[in-house]
Amino acid sequence: MSVIDKKTLEHLAELARIELNEGEEEKLLKDLKNILGYFNELKELNTEGVEPLSGGVAEVNVFRDDVPDLPSEASAQAGRASDTGKGKNQFPEVEKGYLKVPPVFE
């Protein structure tokens, strides 16, 4: 038996701040009763001995430590490239190990 009725539907619509006309109420009430009926069918299933799932896979994300060595290493390489004449077309200036580019916003 479904626990949703017209009064409950009106309360839910008020909480969701949606307006339903009579036709929409009838259709939504029917749909919600069907959805709750499916849950009642699932309650009747025998799940004894079935291990619960927490996402479908046993794999875990592995993240590297957030170490700020890449930017300084890249800028040092750019400084060396600038010293050797390589990369001067793209980054003609290097200041304190950082690439100096023209301003985007003025």
N, C-alpha and C positions, 0 to 999 in steps of 0.2 A: 504494500500500500504506500502511496506517495504522501509525503508530508507537506507538499507545496499546494497551496490553494490560492484563490484570487486575492485574498487579503495579504498573504505573504508576498505574492508577486507585486502588488501595489506598494508594499513596504520596500521591497528590493529596488523597484523603479524609483522610488523617492530617494533612497540612499544613493543610487547611481545618478540621480538628477536627470532622468530621462522621462519623457512624456510618451505614454502609449495610448493609442486610440483603442476602441473596443475590439477591432479586428486583430490588431497587433497583440493585445492582451491574450486573446483566445489562442492564437498561434504560438506565442511564447510559452503560455501555460502548458499547452500540449507538448511542445518540444522539451521543456524542463521536466515534465512528468516522464517522458520517454528516457531522458538522460538518467534520471534518478532510478528508473526501472532497470537500466543496465547495471547500475551500481548494486542494486538489490540482487541481480543475477550473479554478480561477481562475489557477493558476500556468501552465497551458497556453495561456492567452489571449495573443495577440500584442498587446503594448502599445507597440510601437516607434513613436515619433513622437507619443505621447500625453503631453501636459504633465501633471505631477503637480498635484493640487489640495491646497490647505491649508485647506480650510474651506468651499469651495463658492461663496464670493462674493469679489469684489475690493474691497468697501467696507470702510472703516476707521472705527472709532469716533472721533469728535471730541469731546474733553472741554474744557470751559471751565476756566480757572484757578480754583483754590479761593481766592477772595478773600473775606475776612470783612466785606464792606461791607453786605451785606443786613441782618443783625441790627441793627447800629448805626443804619442808616437807618430801619428799621422802628420801633425804639424811639424814635428822635428824632421820627418822625411821631406816635407814640402820645403822646409828651410834649406835642407841639404840640396834638394833639386834646384832651388833658386840660386844657391851658391855655385852650382855647377853649370848654370845656364839653362837647365831643363825646366820647363814649366813656366818660364817667364812670361809667355804670352797670356796664360790664364791668370796667374797670380804674380804680377810684377813686383809686389811689395810683401815683405815678411817683417812683422814687428813683434819682438819678444817671443819668437817661436810660433806666432799665430799668423795665418794668412790674412792679409789686409785687402779687403774688396771695397769697391765703391758703395756708398750708402744706397739703400733701396728707397727709403723714405727721407724726404728732405724737409 
